[in-house]
Amino acid sequence: MKKELLEGLTEEQIARIRECKSNEEILKVAKEEGVELTDEQLEAVSGGGGSCSSRRYTCDRCGSDLTSRFEYGTGKHEGWHHVKCNKCGNTWWAEI
């Protein structure tokens, strides 16, 4: 993973991520650590280039498009990801 994508993470978090053997493990560690991945970080982890990697969301509360995807859904939210507005903090599930 590029060094600039690790900015803002603690040394311990970086060490845990470097031990991961798959993108799924990295996402799991991020969730366990409470780390919200930026769009760029999520694209790097997920491989990018897919339909969801370039998709932008608009917050229905404040109208901002400054959002981050930080969790892939499982169970009833499978096929969705959790989105957070970086301006007002609103979170919601969005279909991939």
N, C-alpha and C positions, 0 to 999 in steps of 0.2 A: 504494500500500500504506500502511496506517495506520502512523503513526510508532511507536506502541507495539509493533507487530509487528517492527520493525527493531531493537529493544533487544537488546543483547548482540552485535551485529555491528559489525565495524570499519568505518571510513569507506570504505575501499577496497572492502569487500564490499558495502556499501550502494550505492556508485557502480556496481559491476558489475550489481547487481540492477536498478537504475533504468534501465540500458541495455537490459535484456531486453524483447523484444517479445511474449513469450508465457509462459504458466505453465510450459510444458515447458522453456524456456530458464532460468527461475528455478530450477527443480528441478535442472537440469544444473549451474548455477553453484554451488548449495548443495552438491551432491555433490562437485564439483571442489575446493571450499574446505573440505570436511570438516565442513560445518555441519550439525548435526542440527536439523531443524525441529521445533518443538513442534507439538502437535495444532492449536492455534489458527493458527499460521503456515501449516501445511500446508493447513488448511481454506481460509484466505484465498487461498492460491496456487491450489488446485485448484477453487475456486469454492464449496466446501462444499455442504451439502444432499443429497449423495449418500449411498448406504447406508454407504460406508466412512467418511464424514466424522464420523459420530456413534458409530461402533463403538469400543468399548473392549476392550482386551486384558488378560489376566491373565498375569503371568509364571509359567511352570511351575517355575521354580527357587525363587523366594522368595514367590510369591503376591501380589505387589504389582500394583495396577492403574494405577500411575503410569508410563505408557508413552508413547513418542513414535514416530510413523511418520516415517522419514527418507529413504526411497528407494523409488521404484517399480521393480519388476522388469522386466527385459527378457530376451529369450531364453527359457531354461528357467523363469525366474521371472516371465514375463509374466502379468499378472493377479494378482500378489501384491505386497505391499509389505514392506519391512524394518521391523521393530519393535524398539525398544530399551527395556528396563526402566530407568527413571531411578533406581531404588533400588539394584539390584545390578549393572547393566551387561550383563546377559544380552541377546543379540540373537537374533532368529529371523525367518524368512519366514512371513507370514500371508496367507492367501488373501483377496482383496478381496471 
